[in-house]
Amino acid sequence: MPPDVVTPELFEDVRLELKSSLPENSYKTWIAPISFVGAELGKVTLMAPTAFVRDWVQRSYSTRIKQALATRAGGIIEIFILAESSAVAPTTPSAARGEVYPVTLATGEYTAPARPAGGARVEGGMSLVPHYTFENFIVGLHNQLAVAAGMSIANTGTRAYNPLFIHGRVGLGKTHLLQAICHGVLARNPDTRILYVSCEQFVNQFITAVERGSLEAFRSKYRQPDVLVVDDIHFLAGKDRTAEEFFHTFNALHTNNRQIILSSDSPPTEIPSLSERLVSRFKQGMTAELEPPLLETRVQLVLRKASQQGVELPPEIAQVIAETIQTNVRELEGAVTKVVATSILLAKPVTMELARQALSGLISDRPRRVTIDDIVAIVSERVGMRRADLQSKRRTKPLTEARQLCMHLARQLTRLSLEEIGAYFGGRDHSTVLYSIERVECRMAESPDYKKMLDNLLAMLASGSRG
């Protein structure tokens, strides 16, 4: 027998079933916003408020919804989920497979809601970029936890993830995600007061307040917003007095149930010379990492960026670009721009030969930029120690020697000052770094084996290999 026609009441029963079986935040974020549009035999049409919610529900919950509907209707049910912002069902095959999760707005550039009379917008010195929204964010396995937490805050105003601490290396989309949350919060409630600053701005404003004797005004400003968003919170490293002030700011906001959202290049435990009590505060909510995107996600990023510039790239060329730039989304988008610009300037179509010509200088012709994170990762792997131990204040002999090796390599391979290197390794001063460099040089002179080991590390860092 064919299934019965699904009614709004039957769909509401399914919604209640999901409410009882899903975590409260998941239900509020993804299922509650879905509305019933209509049905015919064997088919049900639903509506999501945005393309992002539509695609997430399609990927994560469509099977459960279909099974629950089929049980009640007595037959196989197909569901179609539309989005109010696009009214087009998702068609990307890779999204259906759950491998890559591209999200776009079919209606063009996102525009934040107009500020109502007396309402508040984003304050604090950081401006929102109009297209830094969830709809323009590509989601994959490398970032889905951070995006889901951010969407939950934006859609429901939940305080379950407070603070939300997002970390990842440069160029992986931290700022985009922070701004997407701000856009989402304002779309839900334009009266929300958001204070959005970089950590450097917080530090500079605090120093100015101390110098001018205006600390009360500073504290009033930072302890009043509904949402505080701070980009690059790792900039607090080595700034004890400012970190102390931020600790009290954090406590005041958290006690009053205000949302705090932070981003960093490192997880809380790996920010050097940060007090244990501040690390503990950062860890008490949700910590989510943005990792480098996988190849299939990078291909989708390349195709989308090229499409935004009016060029439809052949898949094989998008693959080459994605294989060339593997770790940094910002550099990946720059590579696409270079390929497109080369095509326009030379008045030639985008062919494989032209793409390789445009990309020729991005890898082989430039030295690899080594970071202090690279150095610590490879040394900790070689000596069998954790990064957190190398950055701690502990002084056992094996730890001290490994730390000295890291400092020597950092001075040789990066542009960091002695003070910056010392701050990274537990807040040590420049004289400690100088002594560490001298100790490594002495060991090299005394032991050919030690020098050989150091040369091997240098070669591995230069090539990006782990040996």
N, C-alpha and C positions, 0 to 999 in steps of 0.2 A: 504494500500500500504506500502511496505517496505520503510525505509528511503533511501534518496540518499547517495551515498558515500561522506564522508566529504573530502574536498580538503584542501591543505595548505592555500589557499586564504580564505576559509570559516572559518578555525580556526583563521586566523589573524583577521577576522571581530569580532570573539568572544573575542579575546584578547583586541581589541580596545573598545569593549563594557564594559569589566571589567575595563579597564583603566579609563573610564569616570565615573564609579560608585564606585570605590574603592579609599580610601585615597592613595595619591601618594607613600608614603613609603611602604604601603602594596603591592601595585602593583609592585613596583621595586623589593621588596624582594622576593615575592612568584610567581607572574604570569610572569613577564618579563623573568626570566630564563628558563621557560618551552618552549620546542621546539616540533614541530610536527614531528613524525616519519613515520606514515603511517596509512591507514584506509582500512576497508572493510565494507560491508553492516552491519550497526548497531554497528560497533566497531571502536574505535579510539585509537591509541597508541601514547602516549606522552613521553617525556624524561625530567627528572629533573637533575640538575647538581650533586646533592648528595642525599643519602637516607633520610637525614633529611628534605630537601626541599620537596622531593617526598611525605613523610608521612604527612607533614604539609598541603600540597595542597590537598592530598587525604582526609584528615580530614575536612579541613576548606572550601575548594572551589570546590570540585568535583561536588557537587549538582548543583551549579550555572553554572559550565562549561557544565555539561550534559544538563541542561535545555536550555542554550543558543544554544548549538549544535543541540538539538532536534528541536527547533523552526526553525532553518535555514534548517535542513535536512529533516524535515517533518516526523519524526518518533522517536521512542525511541532509544537513543544512550547509549552505555556503553563505559566507558573510562578506559584505562589501563595506569598507569604511571610507567615508569621504572626509574632507577637511573643510571647515568653514572658510579658511583663507585661500583655498585653491579649488575646492569642489572637484578634485581629480584624485582617483584612487592611485596608490603607489604602483609603479610598473617596473621598478628596477629589479632584474633577476637576482643580482647579488644580495640585495636586501632581503628578498624572500628566502634565500639560502641561509641567512643569518651570518654572512661572512663580512660584508661591508654595509655600512648603514648611512648612505648619503641622505641629506635632508636639504631641500631647497624650497623656496617660495615661488609658486607659479605666478603670483600676482606682482612680482617685482620687489623693489626695495622696501624693507620694513620701515615704518614710520612710527615712532613712539607716540602714545596718546598725548593730546594737547594738555597743557597744564591748566587745571581748573582754577577759578578765582580763589585765591588764598591757599592753593595747593603748593606742595613742595616738589622740587626736582632734585637732581643730583647736585650735591655741593662738595666742596673740598679741593678743587683744583684739577681733577681728572674729568675730561669730557667723554661722553658716550659716543662711540662711533655708530652711526645709524645701522650699518649692516652687520655689526657684531652681535648677532642674535642666535638663538637656538636653531632657527630655521636655516641659517647659513653655516651651521656647524656640522662637520662630517664626523659621524660617530662610528667607532669600531670597537673591537675587543680591548684596544689599548687605552680607551678613555671612557668606557660606558658607565662605570661606577660613578666617576666624578660628575658626568653629565646627568645621570639619573638623580643624584643628590641635589644638584643645582636646580633641576626641573621641579623637584618636589618642593623646594623652598619657594621658587617662583610661582608655582601653580596653586599652592595651598597655604603658604605662609607658615608651614610647620617649623617648630623650633627643635625638632628631634636631632637635627644635625647642627649643633651650635657649640663650638664654632664649626664651620665647614672649612677644612684646611686642604687646599689643593696644591700639590707640588709636582714638579717635573722640570726637565732641563729647558734651556732657552729655546724658543721657537716652536713649542708644542701646543700653543693655544691657550695658555693660562689666562692672559688678559682678555682674549675673546670670550672665554667662558665666564669670567667675572662680569663682563659687560652684558653678556646674554642674561645672566641672572638679574642684573639691575633692570634691563629692559622688561623682563618677564614680571618682576615685582611691580614695576610701574604700570604695566598693562593690566595687571589684576587690581591694583589700587593706586591711582595717580597721586593720591595724597601722601603716600609713603615718603618719609624723609630719609634719603640715602646720603651718607657721607662717604665719598669714594676718593681715596688718596693713595699715592705711592708711599712706601715706608720712608723714603728719603724726604718727602714733603712733611710727614709727621715729625721726623727728626729735626728738620730745619725750623719748623714752626714752634716746636718745643724749645729749641735753643733761643729763638727770638723772644719767646714768652719769658724765659728766664732772664734774659738780658734786659728786657723792658719792664720787668716786674708785673707782667700780665698773666700769670699762671692761672688765676681764677677764670679769666675769660677763655683761656685755652681749654681748661678742663670742662667748662660749661659747653663749649662747642663740641667736644668729642664724646661727652657722656649723655647727650640729648637725642641723637638720631635713632630712628627705628632700625636702621641697618647700617653697620659700619663695614666698609670694604677696604682692605689694605693690600695693595699689590707689593710683592717683593719684600715680605716681612723679614726675610733673612738679613736685610740691611741693618737690623738691630744688633747683629753680631759685634761684640766688642764695645758696645755703647751702653754701659751699665746704667747710667742715670736715666737715659731715655727708655731703656728696657724696663726699669723700675716704674716709670710713669705709665708706660703702656700696660704693665701688669695691673695697676690700679684702674686704668681706663677699662680694661677688659673685665675686671671684676664688677665694676659699676654697671656696665652694659649687661653683662650676663645675669647679674642679680635682678635686674629689671626686665628680664626676658626679651632683650633686644638681640637681633640676629647679628652675628659676627662672621665675616667671610674673609679668609686670608689666602694669599698665594705665596709660594716660595720655590726656590730652585732645589731645595732639599727638604726631606721630612723633618719634623720637629726635633727628633733626637740627634740629627746630624747638623743642626745649625750651631756653629762653634761658639763657645763661651756664652751660651744662653743659660740662664738660671734654671735649675731643676723645676722650680715652681711654675715658671712660665712655660717650659716644655710640657709639664703636666696639664696646664690649662689648654694648650694647643691640642693635646691628644684626647681631651675628654669628649669631644664631639665626633665628627666624621673626618678621617684622614683619607684622601683619595689621590692616587698618582696618575698623572698623564704620562704615558710611555710613548716612545717613538712608534708611529703607525706602521702596521704591516704592509706588505707590498700591495695587496689588493686595495687597501684603503688609500694608499698613496696614488695608485692609478686613478681612483675616483676623484681625488683632490686635483690631480693634473687635468682631468677631463673637465671638471667644473670650472677651474680657473681659466682654462682656454676658452670655454664656452662664454664666460663672462666677458672675455675680450673679443668675442665675435668670431672665434675660430673653432671649428669642429675637428679635433685631432683624430687621426686614425689610431685605433687601439694599440697597434704595435709601437707607434711613436710615443704614446703616453706611457707604455711599459718601459721604454728605454729611459725616459726622463725619471720615472719613479725608481728605477734601478740605480740611476746615477746619484740621486740625493736620497739618503736612507734614514736620516735621523732628525732632520729639522724641517718642519712644515713651512716656516718662513722662507728658508732657502729653496725649498721645493717650488713654492709659488714664484720666487724670483727666477728660477730656471725656466718655468713656463713663459714668463714675461720675456725673457731673453730670446727664447725660440720664436715666439710670436713677433717680437720686434725685429729680429733678423729677417724673418719672412717679409715683413712690410718694407723694411729699408732696402732690401735687395730685390723687391718686387718678384719674389719667387714663391711658389707653393711650399707648404711645409712637407718636405720629404724626409726620409731617413737620413740622407746625406746632409741636408741642411740642419736637421736637429743635432746630429753628431758634431757638425761644425760649430754650432752655437754653444754646445755643451763642452767643447774640447778643453776650455780653460778652467772648468769648475772642479775637476778632480786631479788630473795628472799634472797640470802645470802650476798648481799652487801647493805650498807646503801645508801639511795637515796642522790645524790649530789644536794644540794640546791644552787641556784645561787642568786645573788642580784636581777636579773630580776624577779625570782620567788617571792621573798619577796615583791618587789614593786607591782607586779601584784596582789598578794593576799591582801595586805594592802589597796591598792587603791580601790579594789573591796569592801572590808569591810567598808571603811569609805566614799565611794562614791566620790572619787577624781580622777583626771586624773594623769597618771604617769608624764606627762610633768609638772604639777603643783608641784608635790613632788620634782622634780628635779630643779625647778625654784628658783629664789632668793627671791620670795615673802615670807613675814613673818607674815601672819595672824595666830591667835592662833590655829585654827583647822589644818592648814597646818603644822605649826611648830610641833605640838604634833604628827601628823601622821608621819612626817619626822623623828622625834626622835625615834618613834617606829621602823621604818624601819632600822635606824642606829643600834639600839640595837640588832635587829634580825640578821642583817648582821654581826655584830661583833661576835655573838654567833654561827652562822651556816655556815659562810664562812671563808676562809683563807685570806680574804682581810685585808690589813693594815688599820690603822686609816686614813692615807693620801688617800688611794685608795677609801675608803668609802666616805670621804669628797669630793673628786673630782667627784664622781658619783652624789652627791646631790648638784650640782650647784657650785662646786669649794670651798667648805667650808674646813677650816683647821682642823688639828687633835684635837685641843683643843675644837672646837665646837662639834666634834663627841664624845669626852670624856664627855662633859657636857650633851649631849643628852642621853648617856648611863646611866649616874647618875640619870637624871630626870626620866627615865623609871623605874629604880630600886627603886627610892623613891615612885613613884606611886604604884608600886607593893606592897611595904611594907604598904602603907597607905590604899589601897583599895583591898579587896578580889575579888571584881567583875572585877577589872582591871587585876589582876593576872590570874583570870580564863579565861578572854578573850585572854590574851597573851599565856596561855597554850594551848588554842584551836588553835591559829594560829600556834604554834610550831608543834602541832600534824598534822594539815592540810598540812604544808610544808613538814613534814617528810614523809607523805603518798602520797603526790602529789594530794590531794583532794582539791576541792574548797568549800566543805561543802554544 
